[in-house]
Amino acid sequence: MNKRKIILYIAMSLDGYIARLDGSIDWLEPDSADLKEDDSTYDDFYKNVDTVIVGKKTYDQIVNELAPKNYPYANVDSFVLTTKHETDTEEIHFTNSSVVAVVNQLVQLNGKNIWVVGGNSVIKPLVKQNLIDEYIIAVIPKILGKGIPLFGKLNNEIALTHKKSYVKNCS
């Protein structure tokens, strides 16, 4: 049995923010249509995922603002971390367990990779416990100046190994 990988696949600004202070991610939209072409990195990544873990704020943003009529992770199991009681569907599971507990449970099951969708309150405990196996971080060439940081302050150093970099030619 292959160990399921816990993967953080996320975009951040050049100065390390994943959203504006109000949670908006409008700055992620490319400035021109040609930037969306010929990039299969997401599709290549997503075909090896069968589970996503998402915080309630991010989940609400997805289903209410970003994709209200087409939940983008409908074909995989979603674990939504929340303190409120909500009714599960076949693929969407609401849980008040900690993200660390959810990850520790999911890695015991057979399956493909597990994608940590975000945000900071979901990511930070996994970073602190060194439970993320792979970091795939797209750095968007914009400086926001303020916002919600990807990692925030951590009390310990975590050494990572660089595997590869990919640069999208935008000219």
mmCIF file of the C-alpha atoms, coordinates in Angstrom:
data_MODEL
# 
_entry.id   MODEL 
# 
loop_
_atom_site.group_PDB 
_atom_site.id 
_atom_site.type_symbol 
_atom_site.label_atom_id 
_atom_site.label_alt_id 
_atom_site.label_comp_id 
_atom_site.label_asym_id 
_atom_site.label_entity_id 
_atom_site.label_seq_id 
_atom_site.pdbx_PDB_ins_code 
_atom_site.Cartn_x 
_atom_site.Cartn_y 
_atom_site.Cartn_z 
_atom_site.occupancy 
_atom_site.B_iso_or_equiv 
_atom_site.pdbx_formal_charge 
_atom_site.auth_seq_id 
_atom_site.auth_comp_id 
_atom_site.auth_asym_id 
_atom_site.auth_atom_id 
_atom_site.pdbx_PDB_model_num 
ATOM 1   C CA . MET A 1 1   ? 0.000   0.000  0.000   1.00 0.00 ? 1   MET A CA 1 
ATOM 2   C CA . ASN A 1 2   ? 1.390   3.381  -1.016  1.00 0.00 ? 2   ASN A CA 1 
ATOM 3   C CA . LYS A 1 3   ? 1.172   6.116  1.555   1.00 0.00 ? 3   LYS A CA 1 
ATOM 4   C CA . ARG A 1 4   ? -1.285  8.815  0.590   1.00 0.00 ? 4   ARG A CA 1 
ATOM 5   C CA . LYS A 1 5   ? 0.432   12.170 0.282   1.00 0.00 ? 5   LYS A CA 1 
ATOM 6   C CA . ILE A 1 6   ? -0.885  15.272 1.989   1.00 0.00 ? 6   ILE A CA 1 
ATOM 7   C CA . ILE A 1 7   ? -0.358  18.054 -0.551  1.00 0.00 ? 7   ILE A CA 1 
ATOM 8   C CA . LEU A 1 8   ? -0.710  21.793 -0.173  1.00 0.00 ? 8   LEU A CA 1 
ATOM 9   C CA . TYR A 1 9   ? -1.417  23.165 -3.650  1.00 0.00 ? 9   TYR A CA 1 
ATOM 10  C CA . ILE A 1 10  ? -2.082  26.879 -3.398  1.00 0.00 ? 10  ILE A CA 1 
ATOM 11  C CA . ALA A 1 11  ? -1.335  30.283 -4.888  1.00 0.00 ? 11  ALA A CA 1 
ATOM 12  C CA . MET A 1 12  ? 0.125   33.198 -2.987  1.00 0.00 ? 12  MET A CA 1 
ATOM 13  C CA . SER A 1 13  ? 1.208   36.727 -3.781  1.00 0.00 ? 13  SER A CA 1 
ATOM 14  C CA . LEU A 1 14  ? 4.896   37.513 -4.081  1.00 0.00 ? 14  LEU A CA 1 
ATOM 15  C CA . ASP A 1 15  ? 4.772   38.900 -0.534  1.00 0.00 ? 15  ASP A CA 1 
ATOM 16  C CA . GLY A 1 16  ? 3.231   35.717 0.895   1.00 0.00 ? 16  GLY A CA 1 
ATOM 17  C CA . TYR A 1 17  ? -0.524  36.369 1.073   1.00 0.00 ? 17  TYR A CA 1 
ATOM 18  C CA . ILE A 1 18  ? -3.243  33.923 -0.002  1.00 0.00 ? 18  ILE A CA 1 
ATOM 19  C CA . ALA A 1 19  ? -6.102  36.451 0.188   1.00 0.00 ? 19  ALA A CA 1 
ATOM 20  C CA . ARG A 1 20  ? -6.873  40.067 0.898   1.00 0.00 ? 20  ARG A CA 1 
ATOM 21  C CA . LEU A 1 21  ? -7.767  40.965 4.497   1.00 0.00 ? 21  LEU A CA 1 
ATOM 22  C CA . ASP A 1 22  ? -11.470 40.556 3.624   1.00 0.00 ? 22  ASP A CA 1 
ATOM 23  C CA . GLY A 1 23  ? -10.800 37.065 2.203   1.00 0.00 ? 23  GLY A CA 1 
ATOM 24  C CA . SER A 1 24  ? -11.094 38.178 -1.416  1.00 0.00 ? 24  SER A CA 1 
ATOM 25  C CA . ILE A 1 25  ? -8.960  36.412 -4.004  1.00 0.00 ? 25  ILE A CA 1 
ATOM 26  C CA . ASP A 1 26  ? -9.878  38.667 -6.932  1.00 0.00 ? 26  ASP A CA 1 
ATOM 27  C CA . TRP A 1 27  ? -6.177  39.409 -7.463  1.00 0.00 ? 27  TRP A CA 1 
ATOM 28  C CA . LEU A 1 28  ? -5.671  35.818 -8.678  1.00 0.00 ? 28  LEU A CA 1 
ATOM 29  C CA . GLU A 1 29  ? -7.470  36.521 -11.949 1.00 0.00 ? 29  GLU A CA 1 
ATOM 30  C CA . PRO A 1 30  ? -4.928  36.742 -14.796 1.00 0.00 ? 30  PRO A CA 1 
ATOM 31  C CA . ASP A 1 31  ? -4.564  40.149 -16.412 1.00 0.00 ? 31  ASP A CA 1 
ATOM 32  C CA . SER A 1 32  ? -4.896  38.684 -19.897 1.00 0.00 ? 32  SER A CA 1 
ATOM 33  C CA . ALA A 1 33  ? -6.612  35.695 -21.477 1.00 0.00 ? 33  ALA A CA 1 
ATOM 34  C CA . ASP A 1 34  ? -3.404  34.196 -22.870 1.00 0.00 ? 34  ASP A CA 1 
ATOM 35  C CA . LEU A 1 35  ? -2.156  33.446 -19.337 1.00 0.00 ? 35  LEU A CA 1 
ATOM 36  C CA . LYS A 1 36  ? -4.798  30.715 -18.998 1.00 0.00 ? 36  LYS A CA 1 
ATOM 37  C CA . GLU A 1 37  ? -3.584  28.788 -22.046 1.00 0.00 ? 37  GLU A CA 1 
ATOM 38  C CA . ASP A 1 38  ? -1.208  25.838 -22.137 1.00 0.00 ? 38  ASP A CA 1 
ATOM 39  C CA . ASP A 1 39  ? -0.977  25.270 -18.386 1.00 0.00 ? 39  ASP A CA 1 
ATOM 40  C CA . SER A 1 40  ? -1.831  21.687 -17.489 1.00 0.00 ? 40  SER A CA 1 
ATOM 41  C CA . THR A 1 41  ? -0.188  21.723 -14.051 1.00 0.00 ? 41  THR A CA 1 
ATOM 42  C CA . TYR A 1 42  ? -3.536  21.786 -12.230 1.00 0.00 ? 42  TYR A CA 1 
ATOM 43  C CA . ASP A 1 43  ? -5.049  18.968 -14.314 1.00 0.00 ? 43  ASP A CA 1 
ATOM 44  C CA . ASP A 1 44  ? -1.914  16.853 -13.885 1.00 0.00 ? 44  ASP A CA 1 
ATOM 45  C CA . PHE A 1 45  ? -2.048  17.429 -10.133 1.00 0.00 ? 45  PHE A CA 1 
ATOM 46  C CA . TYR A 1 46  ? -5.798  16.914 -9.686  1.00 0.00 ? 46  TYR A CA 1 
ATOM 47  C CA . LYS A 1 47  ? -5.990  13.537 -11.468 1.00 0.00 ? 47  LYS A CA 1 
ATOM 48  C CA . ASN A 1 48  ? -4.010  12.054 -8.560  1.00 0.00 ? 48  ASN A CA 1 
ATOM 49  C CA . VAL A 1 49  ? -6.332  13.461 -5.853  1.00 0.00 ? 49  VAL A CA 1 
ATOM 50  C CA . ASP A 1 50  ? -9.414  11.748 -4.420  1.00 0.00 ? 50  ASP A CA 1 
ATOM 51  C CA . THR A 1 51  ? -9.869  13.785 -1.239  1.00 0.00 ? 51  THR A CA 1 
ATOM 52  C CA . VAL A 1 52  ? -9.840  17.490 -0.383  1.00 0.00 ? 52  VAL A CA 1 
ATOM 53  C CA . ILE A 1 53  ? -9.730  19.117 3.027   1.00 0.00 ? 53  ILE A CA 1 
ATOM 54  C CA . VAL A 1 54  ? -11.124 22.622 3.195   1.00 0.00 ? 54  VAL A CA 1 
ATOM 55  C CA . GLY A 1 55  ? -11.993 25.095 5.911   1.00 0.00 ? 55  GLY A CA 1 
ATOM 56  C CA . LYS A 1 56  ? -15.560 26.343 6.240   1.00 0.00 ? 56  LYS A CA 1 
ATOM 57  C CA . LYS A 1 57  ? -14.742 29.921 5.172   1.00 0.00 ? 57  LYS A CA 1 
ATOM 58  C CA . THR A 1 58  ? -13.056 28.694 2.006   1.00 0.00 ? 58  THR A CA 1 
ATOM 59  C CA . TYR A 1 59  ? -15.872 26.207 1.362   1.00 0.00 ? 59  TYR A CA 1 
ATOM 60  C CA . ASP A 1 60  ? -18.492 28.964 1.738   1.00 0.00 ? 60  ASP A CA 1 
ATOM 61  C CA . GLN A 1 61  ? -16.516 31.210 -0.604  1.00 0.00 ? 61  GLN A CA 1 
ATOM 62  C CA . ILE A 1 62  ? -16.388 28.426 -3.203  1.00 0.00 ? 62  ILE A CA 1 
ATOM 63  C CA . VAL A 1 63  ? -20.085 27.489 -3.067  1.00 0.00 ? 63  VAL A CA 1 
ATOM 64  C CA . ASN A 1 64  ? -21.431 31.039 -2.665  1.00 0.00 ? 64  ASN A CA 1 
ATOM 65  C CA . GLU A 1 65  ? -19.079 33.199 -4.759  1.00 0.00 ? 65  GLU A CA 1 
ATOM 66  C CA . LEU A 1 66  ? -16.582 31.352 -6.904  1.00 0.00 ? 66  LEU A CA 1 
ATOM 67  C CA . ALA A 1 67  ? -18.583 28.383 -8.219  1.00 0.00 ? 67  ALA A CA 1 
ATOM 68  C CA . PRO A 1 68  ? -22.146 28.560 -6.831  1.00 0.00 ? 68  PRO A CA 1 
ATOM 69  C CA . LYS A 1 69  ? -23.641 26.238 -9.450  1.00 0.00 ? 69  LYS A CA 1 
ATOM 70  C CA . ASN A 1 70  ? -20.717 23.896 -10.005 1.00 0.00 ? 70  ASN A CA 1 
ATOM 71  C CA . TYR A 1 71  ? -18.845 22.664 -6.931  1.00 0.00 ? 71  TYR A CA 1 
ATOM 72  C CA . PRO A 1 72  ? -15.364 22.041 -8.380  1.00 0.00 ? 72  PRO A CA 1 
ATOM 73  C CA . TYR A 1 73  ? -14.588 19.033 -6.160  1.00 0.00 ? 73  TYR A CA 1 
ATOM 74  C CA . ALA A 1 74  ? -17.842 17.122 -6.689  1.00 0.00 ? 74  ALA A CA 1 
ATOM 75  C CA . ASN A 1 75  ? -16.006 14.071 -8.022  1.00 0.00 ? 75  ASN A CA 1 
ATOM 76  C CA . VAL A 1 76  ? -13.854 13.564 -4.891  1.00 0.00 ? 76  VAL A CA 1 
ATOM 77  C CA . ASP A 1 77  ? -14.510 13.331 -1.158  1.00 0.00 ? 77  ASP A CA 1 
ATOM 78  C CA . SER A 1 78  ? -14.487 16.704 0.591   1.00 0.00 ? 78  SER A CA 1 
ATOM 79  C CA . PHE A 1 79  ? -13.920 17.146 4.301   1.00 0.00 ? 79  PHE A CA 1 
ATOM 80  C CA . VAL A 1 80  ? -15.113 20.561 5.446   1.00 0.00 ? 80  VAL A CA 1 
ATOM 81  C CA . LEU A 1 81  ? -13.802 21.658 8.834   1.00 0.00 ? 81  LEU A CA 1 
ATOM 82  C CA . THR A 1 82  ? -16.504 23.501 10.768  1.00 0.00 ? 82  THR A CA 1 
ATOM 83  C CA . THR A 1 83  ? -17.790 24.046 14.284  1.00 0.00 ? 83  THR A CA 1 
ATOM 84  C CA . LYS A 1 84  ? -21.403 24.109 13.095  1.00 0.00 ? 84  LYS A CA 1 
ATOM 85  C CA . HIS A 1 85  ? -23.530 21.008 12.554  1.00 0.00 ? 85  HIS A CA 1 
ATOM 86  C CA . GLU A 1 86  ? -24.321 20.542 8.868   1.00 0.00 ? 86  GLU A CA 1 
ATOM 87  C CA . THR A 1 87  ? -25.742 17.620 6.942   1.00 0.00 ? 87  THR A CA 1 
ATOM 88  C CA . ASP A 1 88  ? -23.291 15.520 4.953   1.00 0.00 ? 88  ASP A CA 1 
ATOM 89  C CA . THR A 1 89  ? -23.872 14.592 1.340   1.00 0.00 ? 89  THR A CA 1 
ATOM 90  C CA . GLU A 1 90  ? -22.448 11.559 -0.414  1.00 0.00 ? 90  GLU A CA 1 
ATOM 91  C CA . GLU A 1 91  ? -19.147 13.344 -1.141  1.00 0.00 ? 91  GLU A CA 1 
ATOM 92  C CA . ILE A 1 92  ? -19.137 16.306 1.268   1.00 0.00 ? 92  ILE A CA 1 
ATOM 93  C CA . HIS A 1 93  ? -18.438 15.502 4.900   1.00 0.00 ? 93  HIS A CA 1 
ATOM 94  C CA . PHE A 1 94  ? -18.698 18.228 7.549   1.00 0.00 ? 94  PHE A CA 1 
ATOM 95  C CA . THR A 1 95  ? -16.584 17.636 10.636  1.00 0.00 ? 95  THR A CA 1 
ATOM 96  C CA . ASN A 1 96  ? -15.738 19.455 13.829  1.00 0.00 ? 96  ASN A CA 1 
ATOM 97  C CA . SER A 1 97  ? -12.581 17.356 14.253  1.00 0.00 ? 97  SER A CA 1 
ATOM 98  C CA . SER A 1 98  ? -9.222  19.112 14.059  1.00 0.00 ? 98  SER A CA 1 
ATOM 99  C CA . VAL A 1 99  ? -7.478  19.124 10.707  1.00 0.00 ? 99  VAL A CA 1 
ATOM 100 C CA . VAL A 1 100 ? -4.650  17.102 12.269  1.00 0.00 ? 100 VAL A CA 1 
ATOM 101 C CA . ALA A 1 101 ? -7.112  14.418 13.413  1.00 0.00 ? 101 ALA A CA 1 
ATOM 102 C CA . VAL A 1 102 ? -8.771  14.325 9.971   1.00 0.00 ? 102 VAL A CA 1 
ATOM 103 C CA . VAL A 1 103 ? -5.411  13.963 8.214   1.00 0.00 ? 103 VAL A CA 1 
ATOM 104 C CA . ASN A 1 104 ? -4.245  11.259 10.617  1.00 0.00 ? 104 ASN A CA 1 
ATOM 105 C CA . GLN A 1 105 ? -7.450  9.325  9.954   1.00 0.00 ? 105 GLN A CA 1 
ATOM 106 C CA . LEU A 1 106 ? -7.403  9.749  6.169   1.00 0.00 ? 106 LEU A CA 1 
ATOM 107 C CA . VAL A 1 107 ? -3.796  8.637  5.693   1.00 0.00 ? 107 VAL A CA 1 
ATOM 108 C CA . GLN A 1 108 ? -4.756  5.277  7.207   1.00 0.00 ? 108 GLN A CA 1 
ATOM 109 C CA . LEU A 1 109 ? -7.217  4.646  4.369   1.00 0.00 ? 109 LEU A CA 1 
ATOM 110 C CA . ASN A 1 110 ? -6.385  3.480  0.864   1.00 0.00 ? 110 ASN A CA 1 
ATOM 111 C CA . GLY A 1 111 ? -6.683  6.100  -1.800  1.00 0.00 ? 111 GLY A CA 1 
ATOM 112 C CA . LYS A 1 112 ? -5.006  8.756  -3.848  1.00 0.00 ? 112 LYS A CA 1 
ATOM 113 C CA . ASN A 1 113 ? -3.452  11.987 -2.646  1.00 0.00 ? 113 ASN A CA 1 
ATOM 114 C CA . ILE A 1 114 ? -5.188  14.365 -0.236  1.00 0.00 ? 114 ILE A CA 1 
ATOM 115 C CA . TRP A 1 115 ? -5.290  18.045 -1.196  1.00 0.00 ? 115 TRP A CA 1 
ATOM 116 C CA . VAL A 1 116 ? -5.303  20.685 1.510   1.00 0.00 ? 116 VAL A CA 1 
ATOM 117 C CA . VAL A 1 117 ? -7.289  23.434 -0.213  1.00 0.00 ? 117 VAL A CA 1 
ATOM 118 C CA . GLY A 1 118 ? -6.951  26.028 2.564   1.00 0.00 ? 118 GLY A CA 1 
ATOM 119 C CA . GLY A 1 119 ? -7.026  28.569 4.172   1.00 0.00 ? 119 GLY A CA 1 
ATOM 120 C CA . ASN A 1 120 ? -4.565  29.607 6.826   1.00 0.00 ? 120 ASN A CA 1 
ATOM 121 C CA . SER A 1 121 ? -6.420  28.073 9.798   1.00 0.00 ? 121 SER A CA 1 
ATOM 122 C CA . VAL A 1 122 ? -6.366  24.709 8.011   1.00 0.00 ? 122 VAL A CA 1 
ATOM 123 C CA . ILE A 1 123 ? -2.815  24.955 6.715   1.00 0.00 ? 123 ILE A CA 1 
ATOM 124 C CA . LYS A 1 124 ? -0.985  26.260 9.783   1.00 0.00 ? 124 LYS A CA 1 
ATOM 125 C CA . PRO A 1 125 ? -1.685  23.305 12.142  1.00 0.00 ? 125 PRO A CA 1 
ATOM 126 C CA . LEU A 1 126 ? -0.495  20.885 9.454   1.00 0.00 ? 126 LEU A CA 1 
ATOM 127 C CA . VAL A 1 127 ? 2.682   22.897 8.911   1.00 0.00 ? 127 VAL A CA 1 
ATOM 128 C CA . LYS A 1 128 ? 3.312   23.050 12.669  1.00 0.00 ? 128 LYS A CA 1 
ATOM 129 C CA . GLN A 1 129 ? 2.955   19.253 12.922  1.00 0.00 ? 129 GLN A CA 1 
ATOM 130 C CA . ASN A 1 130 ? 5.010   18.748 9.719   1.00 0.00 ? 130 ASN A CA 1 
ATOM 131 C CA . LEU A 1 131 ? 2.183   16.702 8.174   1.00 0.00 ? 131 LEU A CA 1 
ATOM 132 C CA . ILE A 1 132 ? 2.353   18.167 4.671   1.00 0.00 ? 132 ILE A CA 1 
ATOM 133 C CA . ASP A 1 133 ? 4.274   15.851 2.371   1.00 0.00 ? 133 ASP A CA 1 
ATOM 134 C CA . GLU A 1 134 ? 4.439   18.152 -0.623  1.00 0.00 ? 134 GLU A CA 1 
ATOM 135 C CA . TYR A 1 135 ? 4.127   21.914 -1.057  1.00 0.00 ? 135 TYR A CA 1 
ATOM 136 C CA . ILE A 1 136 ? 3.092   23.123 -4.501  1.00 0.00 ? 136 ILE A CA 1 
ATOM 137 C CA . ILE A 1 137 ? 2.972   26.891 -4.314  1.00 0.00 ? 137 ILE A CA 1 
ATOM 138 C CA . ALA A 1 138 ? 2.243   29.158 -7.259  1.00 0.00 ? 138 ALA A CA 1 
ATOM 139 C CA . VAL A 1 139 ? 3.743   32.582 -6.674  1.00 0.00 ? 139 VAL A CA 1 
ATOM 140 C CA . ILE A 1 140 ? 1.665   35.216 -8.415  1.00 0.00 ? 140 ILE A CA 1 
ATOM 141 C CA . PRO A 1 141 ? 3.730   38.248 -9.433  1.00 0.00 ? 141 PRO A CA 1 
ATOM 142 C CA . LYS A 1 142 ? 1.695   40.744 -7.430  1.00 0.00 ? 142 LYS A CA 1 
ATOM 143 C CA . ILE A 1 143 ? 2.548   42.447 -4.164  1.00 0.00 ? 143 ILE A CA 1 
ATOM 144 C CA . LEU A 1 144 ? -0.556  42.952 -2.037  1.00 0.00 ? 144 LEU A CA 1 
ATOM 145 C CA . GLY A 1 145 ? 1.109   44.721 0.879   1.00 0.00 ? 145 GLY A CA 1 
ATOM 146 C CA . LYS A 1 146 ? -1.312  43.217 3.374   1.00 0.00 ? 146 LYS A CA 1 
ATOM 147 C CA . GLY A 1 147 ? -3.690  40.292 3.574   1.00 0.00 ? 147 GLY A CA 1 
ATOM 148 C CA . ILE A 1 148 ? -4.063  36.802 4.986   1.00 0.00 ? 148 ILE A CA 1 
ATOM 149 C CA . PRO A 1 149 ? -0.615  35.185 5.111   1.00 0.00 ? 149 PRO A CA 1 
ATOM 150 C CA . LEU A 1 150 ? -0.038  31.680 3.811   1.00 0.00 ? 150 LEU A CA 1 
ATOM 151 C CA . PHE A 1 151 ? 1.824   30.559 6.915   1.00 0.00 ? 151 PHE A CA 1 
ATOM 152 C CA . GLY A 1 152 ? 1.765   33.363 9.467   1.00 0.00 ? 152 GLY A CA 1 
ATOM 153 C CA . LYS A 1 153 ? 4.155   33.178 12.395  1.00 0.00 ? 153 LYS A CA 1 
ATOM 154 C CA . LEU A 1 154 ? 5.535   29.769 13.231  1.00 0.00 ? 154 LEU A CA 1 
ATOM 155 C CA . ASN A 1 155 ? 7.551   28.854 16.321  1.00 0.00 ? 155 ASN A CA 1 
ATOM 156 C CA . ASN A 1 156 ? 9.779   26.347 14.613  1.00 0.00 ? 156 ASN A CA 1 
ATOM 157 C CA . GLU A 1 157 ? 11.768  25.980 11.430  1.00 0.00 ? 157 GLU A CA 1 
ATOM 158 C CA . ILE A 1 158 ? 10.779  23.294 8.940   1.00 0.00 ? 158 ILE A CA 1 
ATOM 159 C CA . ALA A 1 159 ? 13.388  22.272 6.393   1.00 0.00 ? 159 ALA A CA 1 
ATOM 160 C CA . LEU A 1 160 ? 12.015  21.407 2.961   1.00 0.00 ? 160 LEU A CA 1 
ATOM 161 C CA . THR A 1 161 ? 13.652  19.992 -0.156  1.00 0.00 ? 161 THR A CA 1 
ATOM 162 C CA . HIS A 1 162 ? 13.177  21.811 -3.446  1.00 0.00 ? 162 HIS A CA 1 
ATOM 163 C CA . LYS A 1 163 ? 12.065  19.403 -6.193  1.00 0.00 ? 163 LYS A CA 1 
ATOM 164 C CA . LYS A 1 164 ? 11.408  21.644 -9.183  1.00 0.00 ? 164 LYS A CA 1 
ATOM 165 C CA . SER A 1 165 ? 10.261  25.030 -10.339 1.00 0.00 ? 165 SER A CA 1 
ATOM 166 C CA . TYR A 1 166 ? 8.004   25.915 -13.213 1.00 0.00 ? 166 TYR A CA 1 
ATOM 167 C CA . VAL A 1 167 ? 7.843   29.341 -14.821 1.00 0.00 ? 167 VAL A CA 1 
ATOM 168 C CA . LYS A 1 168 ? 4.994   30.371 -17.066 1.00 0.00 ? 168 LYS A CA 1 
ATOM 169 C CA . ASN A 1 169 ? 6.242   32.571 -19.871 1.00 0.00 ? 169 ASN A CA 1 
ATOM 170 C CA . CYS A 1 170 ? 3.846   35.489 -19.986 1.00 0.00 ? 170 CYS A CA 1 
ATOM 171 C CA . SER A 1 171 ? 5.375   37.472 -22.848 1.00 0.00 ? 171 SER A CA 1 
# 
